[in-house]
Amino acid sequence: MIQIDLKNKNNQVVIGKIDHEKKETAFSANGEEIAV
């Protein structure tokens, strides 16, 4: 499992996890808003 901690434009911390053991997995993240 890979965990990625991101901050969006409102300085909210968004934690995303990627299950690298599955071949195809969607990037799942929890948080109100993700800024790109």
PANUMI-61560 format. One record per atom (N, C-alpha, C): x, y, z. Coordinates in steps of 0.2 Angstrom, whole numbers, plus 5000, padded with zeros to 4 digits. Layout:
// PANUMI-61560
XYZ ...
// end
This chain:
// PANUMI-61560
500449945000 500050005000 500450065000 500350114996 500650174995 500250234998 500450275002 500050325004 500350395002 499950435000 500150504997 499750555001 500150605004 499850655008 499850725003 499350745002 499250804998 498950865001 499150924999 498750985002 498451014996 497751034997 497451064992 497451144993 497151184989 497151254989 496951284995 496551244999 496251275005 496751255011 497351225010 497751195015 497451145019 497051105016 496751045019 497150985017 497350945021 497750885020 497350835017 497450805011 497150755008 497550695008 497350635010 497750575011 497450525005 497850505001 497650454996 498050394997 497750334995 498150274996 498050234989 498550204987 498650164981 498850094983 498350044981 498549974982 498949954976 499649944977 500049934972 500049854970 499749814974 499749744973 499149724968 498749774967 498149754962 498449784955 498249754950 498449774943 498149844941 497549844942 497149914940 496749934946 496949994949 496650014955 496550094954 495950114955 495850184955 496150224961 496450284960 496750324965 496150344970 496150324976 495650344981 495850394986 495550444987 495750494991 495150524995 495250545002 494750575005 494850645007 494350685007 494450755007 493950795004 493850855005 493250895002 493450904995 494050924994 494150954987 494950944986 495050914979 495750904977 495950964972 496450994974 496651044969 497251014964 497151024958 497651004953 498151054952 
// end
